[in-house]
């Protein structure tokens, strides 16, 4: 089998049609809650997660996609005849998922398995995966796919507004956003993933203004960079997500737009009400 198989993790939270169209393999992140373990997007879905979160007395924690999860994926792909596999994971500064994939790779010495650190997450990672999956479907080699993934990494970004920094602070993933801690309660921080980490962009005084500013930042970041692809992401804030996707799309010459949720594992860190836009621009 000549086509390169593409593997990623559940923080992308692709709509199902993309997973099916490009035959993507997804390693689930892990949610731990009330002494139970859930595979992200398999054992628990966003709607159920946020419903439970409203009445939870114990907050969930998370763990990286396991070595076993990658073992199962690689075994399945090798069994189907794939001997070239490209895995693209969320940022190694945010999770040990890349380490799990690396450990699992050692169990398949007969296969050519490359692993790329996306240095981001959510649909910013997703756009990297899509660009490679589309190339693989057209017959690109493993080396070409790796080069494309590394190129795509420089053309993506994700910016998001959170209702509170409480969840990111508790999970230890707040990065430069820590300087916003202790701000007035009505302050709505805008953050981004840059250099593989979550960093602060600015703070805005109201929810409405934070959404407007989010769109403005995306327009600024993608200015004079064509083509532009956009994906919204939201943690139990569907109406706001649809609004900002429409606002941004009308201001940009968008060639592709994707409506995506935030996976339960990402939601556990970002918190309910988080809304963001991921983009790929210039390729």
Secondary structure, 3 states (H helix, E strand, C coil): CCCCEEEEEHHHCCCHHHHHHCCCEEECCEEEECCEEEEECCCECHHHHHHHHHHCCCCCEEECCCHHHHHHHHHHHHHCCCCEEEEEECCCCCCCHHHHHHHHHCCCCCCEEEEEECCCCHHHHHHHHHHHHHHHHCCCCHHHHHHHHHHHHHHEEEEEECCCCHHHHHCCCCHHHHHHCCCCCCCEEEEEEECCEEEEEEEECCHHHHHHHHHHHHHHHCCCCCCEEEEEEECCCHHHHHHHHHHHHHHCCEEEEEECCCCHHHHHHHCCCCEEEEEEECC
